[in-house]
Amino acid sequence: MPGGIRIRFISLGGIILSIEVPDRDGATADVALGYDTLDDYFADEAYLGSIVGRYANRIANGRFSLDGRQYSLARNDFPNHLHGGPLGFHRAHWKVTPFENGAGAVLEYESVDGEEGYPGRLNARVTYALTRQSELVVDYHATSSAPTPVNLTQHTYFNLAGHGNGDILGHELTVNASLFTPVGESLIPTGELRRVEGTPFDFRTPRFIGERIDGDDEQLALGGGYDHNFVLERGSHTGTTFAAKLFEPVTGRILEVYTSEPGTQVYSGNSLPGSLRGKQGRVYGRRGGVALETQHFPDSPNQPGFPSTILRPGKTLTSQTVYRFSTDRARGIPPANRYRPESRL
């Protein structure tokens, strides 16, 4: 339990079952949404805790062209393809090799040529490692036998008050982004990179997630809240850099996210059903968790203006995301007293 945190996962989908972290008083709670049984995970449609691929996020109309050839994918988020399809990496059984020394494991999966419609045999490797600095470090590697789009992410939903302890509207969120990718009616990016300034998407300084989430804004209405890709500020930096920060003022728990990816999808759990029964019989209501999905941009295979996600033979995809947990010792004002519906945009 390096750094005072404990993480449990399984080979199915590389699913992270739990993340136990202390609060400012040292009391430990599980801050990851999840289930108690494998049957629940097989029935899950929210990708709780899973590795997502071959392509995280949406591909418009389940189609893309590559090197003059058209490919068709499952349209499991009609009319679009979502998170690698119904039998994507979240349904794969990963080979797990624990570290000989240290806290962590290597997960490996071979995705065969044509799986879910994708070209090429893809060999994927994901490493989970805990550090003494209370970090979960996730490293991604992939190679392919043929050109193919690849976009991998980890889809844990966080509630720093503890899973099942209400919604995440009182969490403070910071996102290192001055641009985001607005979407159309089926949540596919329009191709525009829009400035966050003057919009409910401006999290360059900390704001409560619930402060503006139900405001009169076309993009919020389309997503039912936040379900958008933020373009991270990287400058000339090519390595892992700051992406986002969550702070829960009652417990003092903090999550900082660092990544080598160009974007982060902020998903505020808008489609979580109000009666979803999770671990220990707890009910996860709508917006009971927030996912911070570090990744390339949605629909990149159909968007020439976005960073490419095409992996070619002889090349290796490498990516890293770091989740750093800590606490703020100062006792904050309960969030119910800090944001009010009448103050939302």
C-alpha positions in Angstrom: 0.0 0.0 0.0 2.6 2.6 -1.1 1.8 6.2 -0.2 -1.2 5.1 1.8 -3.4 4.1 -1.2 -4.7 0.7 -2.2 -6.0 -0.3 -5.7 -7.7 -3.5 -6.7 -8.3 -4.6 -10.3 -9.2 -7.7 -12.3 -8.1 -9.1 -15.6 -11.5 -8.6 -17.3 -11.2 -5.3 -19.0 -8.3 -4.3 -16.7 -11.2 -3.0 -14.6 -10.1 -1.0 -11.5 -12.5 -2.3 -8.8 -11.5 0.1 -6.0 -9.2 2.9 -5.1 -8.8 3.4 -1.4 -7.4 6.7 -0.2 -7.3 8.6 3.1 -9.0 11.9 3.8 -7.5 14.8 5.7 -8.2 13.0 9.0 -6.7 9.7 7.8 -10.0 8.0 7.3 -9.9 5.7 4.2 -12.6 5.5 1.6 -13.1 3.9 -1.8 -13.3 6.7 -4.3 -14.0 4.6 -7.5 -17.4 3.6 -8.6 -17.9 -0.1 -9.3 -19.8 -3.4 -8.7 -19.6 -6.4 -6.4 -20.0 -9.2 -9.0 -18.6 -10.2 -12.4 -22.2 -10.5 -13.7 -22.7 -6.8 -12.9 -19.6 -5.9 -14.9 -20.7 -8.0 -17.9 -24.0 -6.1 -17.9 -22.4 -2.7 -17.3 -22.9 -0.1 -20.1 -21.0 2.7 -18.3 -17.5 1.3 -18.7 -16.9 1.6 -14.9 -13.2 1.3 -14.2 -12.2 -0.3 -17.5 -9.5 0.1 -20.0 -11.2 1.4 -23.1 -10.1 0.7 -26.7 -9.3 0.0 -29.5 -10.6 3.6 -29.9 -11.8 5.5 -26.8 -14.7 7.9 -27.4 -16.8 8.3 -30.5 -16.2 7.7 -34.2 -18.9 9.3 -36.4 -21.4 6.9 -37.9 -19.1 4.0 -37.2 -17.0 4.6 -40.3 -13.6 5.9 -41.2 -11.3 5.9 -44.3 -7.7 4.9 -44.1 -5.2 4.7 -47.0 -8.1 4.7 -49.5 -10.1 2.0 -47.9 -13.4 2.4 -46.0 -13.9 0.6 -42.7 -17.2 0.0 -40.8 -17.5 -0.5 -37.1 -20.3 -1.4 -34.7 -22.7 1.5 -34.1 -23.2 0.9 -30.4 -24.0 4.5 -29.6 -26.3 5.0 -32.5 -25.5 6.4 -35.0 -21.9 6.3 -33.7 -19.2 3.9 -32.6 -18.3 4.3 -29.0 -15.3 3.1 -26.9 -14.2 0.3 -29.2 -17.6 -1.3 -29.7 -19.7 -3.7 -27.6 -16.8 -6.2 -27.4 -14.0 -3.6 -27.0 -11.1 -3.8 -24.6 -13.4 -3.4 -21.7 -14.7 -6.9 -22.4 -11.3 -8.4 -23.1 -9.5 -10.8 -20.7 -6.0 -9.3 -20.2 -3.0 -11.4 -19.3 -1.7 -10.1 -16.0 1.9 -10.3 -14.8 2.5 -8.8 -11.3 5.7 -6.9 -10.7 8.4 -9.0 -9.1 9.4 -6.0 -7.0 7.1 -3.1 -6.2 3.3 -2.6 -6.3 2.0 -3.0 -9.8 1.3 -5.3 -12.8 1.6 -5.5 -16.6 -1.6 -6.2 -18.5 -1.3 -7.5 -22.1 -3.9 -8.2 -24.8 -3.7 -9.1 -28.5 -6.5 -7.7 -30.5 -6.8 -9.8 -33.7 -7.0 -8.3 -37.2 -10.7 -7.3 -37.9 -11.7 -7.3 -34.3 -14.8 -5.0 -34.0 -14.0 -4.0 -37.6 -10.5 -2.5 -36.9 -7.6 -3.4 -39.3 -4.4 -5.0 -38.1 -3.3 -7.2 -35.2 -2.8 -4.9 -32.3 -0.6 -5.9 -29.3 -1.5 -3.7 -26.4 0.3 -3.5 -23.0 -0.9 -1.4 -20.1 1.0 -1.1 -16.8 -0.6 -0.2 -13.5 2.0 1.0 -10.9 1.7 2.5 -7.4 4.3 4.9 -6.1 5.3 6.1 -2.6 4.1 9.5 -3.7 0.4 8.2 -3.6 0.3 8.0 -7.4 -1.3 5.5 -9.8 0.8 5.5 -12.9 -0.8 4.1 -16.0 1.5 3.4 -19.0 0.1 2.4 -22.4 2.1 0.7 -25.3 0.8 -0.7 -28.5 2.1 -2.0 -31.9 0.1 -3.0 -34.9 0.6 -5.3 -38.0 -1.3 -2.8 -40.2 -2.2 0.9 -40.1 -5.1 1.3 -37.6 -6.6 4.1 -35.4 -5.7 3.6 -31.7 -6.9 5.7 -28.7 -6.6 4.2 -25.3 -7.8 5.5 -21.9 -8.8 4.5 -18.4 -12.5 5.0 -17.6 -12.7 5.1 -13.8 -15.5 7.3 -12.3 -14.3 9.2 -9.3 -16.2 10.5 -6.3 -13.7 11.8 -3.8 -16.3 11.8 -1.0 -16.5 8.1 -1.4 -18.4 6.0 -3.9 -22.1 6.2 -3.3 -21.8 9.3 -1.2 -24.0 11.6 -3.3 -23.1 13.4 -6.5 -20.0 15.1 -7.7 -21.5 18.6 -8.2 -19.7 19.9 -5.1 -16.3 18.8 -6.3 -14.0 21.6 -7.5 -12.6 21.0 -10.9 -9.6 22.6 -12.6 -8.7 21.8 -16.2 -5.6 23.0 -17.9 -7.3 24.0 -21.2 -8.2 27.3 -22.9 -9.9 25.4 -25.8 -12.5 22.6 -26.1 -14.0 20.7 -29.0 -17.8 21.6 -29.3 -20.1 18.8 -30.5 -23.2 18.4 -32.6 -26.4 16.6 -31.8 -24.9 13.1 -31.7 -21.9 14.3 -29.6 -19.4 14.2 -32.5 -17.0 17.1 -32.6 -17.8 19.8 -35.2 -14.0 20.2 -35.9 -13.9 23.6 -34.2 -11.5 24.4 -31.4 -13.5 26.9 -29.3 -12.2 29.1 -26.5 -13.5 28.3 -23.1 -13.4 32.0 -22.0 -16.8 33.3 -21.2 -18.4 29.8 -21.3 -19.3 27.2 -18.6 -16.3 25.2 -19.9 -13.8 27.6 -18.4 -12.2 25.6 -15.6 -8.8 27.3 -15.9 -9.4 28.3 -12.3 -11.2 26.0 -9.8 -15.0 25.9 -10.2 -17.6 23.6 -8.7 -18.8 21.1 -11.3 -22.4 21.9 -10.4 -22.1 25.6 -10.5 -23.0 25.9 -14.2 -23.8 22.4 -15.3 -27.5 23.0 -15.9 -27.1 26.5 -17.3 -28.6 27.8 -20.5 -25.9 26.7 -22.8 -26.3 24.7 -26.1 -23.3 22.5 -25.5 -24.4 21.6 -22.0 -27.8 20.8 -23.3 -26.4 18.5 -26.0 -24.3 16.6 -23.5 -26.8 16.6 -20.7 -23.9 18.3 -18.7 -20.2 17.9 -19.3 -19.3 15.3 -21.9 -16.7 17.1 -23.8 -13.0 17.0 -24.9 -10.7 19.7 -23.5 -7.6 20.6 -25.5 -4.8 20.6 -23.0 -2.3 23.4 -22.8 1.0 21.8 -23.6 3.1 24.5 -25.3 6.3 22.9 -26.5 6.2 20.3 -23.8 6.1 16.8 -25.2 6.1 14.7 -22.0 3.6 14.2 -19.2 2.1 17.5 -18.0 -0.7 18.8 -15.8 -4.2 18.1 -17.1 -6.8 18.4 -14.4 -7.4 18.6 -10.6 -10.4 17.5 -8.5 -10.9 18.7 -4.9 -13.6 17.5 -2.5 -13.8 20.2 0.2 -15.6 18.1 2.9 -13.0 15.3 3.0 -10.1 17.3 1.7 -9.2 14.7 -0.9 -7.4 15.9 -4.0 -6.8 14.1 -7.3 -4.4 15.6 -9.8 -4.1 14.2 -13.3 -1.0 14.4 -15.5 -0.8 13.0 -19.0 1.1 12.9 -22.2 -2.2 12.9 -24.1 -3.4 16.0 -26.0 -6.9 16.0 -24.5 -9.1 15.0 -21.6 -12.7 14.1 -21.9 -14.6 15.4 -18.8 -17.7 13.3 -18.3 -19.9 14.2 -15.4 -21.9 11.0 -15.3 -24.9 12.5 -16.9 -26.3 9.2 -18.1 -25.8 7.2 -15.0 -29.2 5.9 -14.1 -30.6 7.1 -10.8 -31.1 3.5 -9.6 -27.7 2.1 -10.5 -26.7 -0.3 -7.7 -23.0 -0.4 -7.1 -20.6 -1.9 -4.5 -21.9 -2.8 -1.1 -25.5 -2.1 -2.3 -24.9 1.6 -2.6 -27.0 3.4 -5.2 -25.1 5.6 -7.7 -27.4 8.4 -8.8 -27.1 10.6 -11.9 -23.8 12.4 -11.7 -22.6 10.1 -9.0 -19.1 10.1 -10.4 -16.9 12.0 -12.8 -14.6 10.5 -15.4 -11.4 12.3 -16.5 -10.5 10.4 -19.7 -7.1 11.3 -20.9 -7.0 10.6 -24.6 -6.7 11.9 -28.1 -9.7 13.8 -29.5 -13.0 12.1 -30.4 -13.6 11.1 -34.1 -10.0 11.9 -35.0 -9.9 9.4 -37.9 -12.6 11.6 -39.6 -11.1 15.0 -38.5 -8.0 15.9 -40.5 -7.5 19.0 -38.3 -7.1 16.9 -35.1 -3.9 15.2 -34.0 -3.6 11.8 -35.8 -4.4 8.6 -34.0 -3.2 6.3 -36.8 -0.6 3.7 -35.6 1.5 2.2 -38.4 3.6 -0.9 -38.5 7.1 -0.4 -37.1 5.9 2.4 -34.8 5.0 2.1 -31.1 2.3 4.0 -29.3 3.4 5.2 -25.9 1.4 7.2 -23.5 1.4 7.9 -19.8 -1.2 9.2 -17.3 -0.5 9.8 -13.6 -3.3 10.0 -11.0 -1.8 11.7 -7.9 -3.8 11.6 -4.6 -3.3 14.0 -1.7 -5.3 15.9 0.9 -5.8 19.5 1.8 -5.5 19.9 5.6 -7.6 23.1 5.8 -11.2 22.5 6.4 -13.3 23.9 3.6 -16.9 25.2 3.5 -19.3 22.5 2.7 -20.1 22.7 -1.1 -23.9 23.2 -0.5 -23.0 26.6 0.9 -20.6 27.5 -1.9 -22.7 27.1 -5.0 -26.4 27.8 -5.5 -28.6 27.0 -8.5 -29.6 30.6 -8.9 -25.9 31.5 -9.5 -25.5 29.2 -12.5 -25.1 30.6 -16.0 
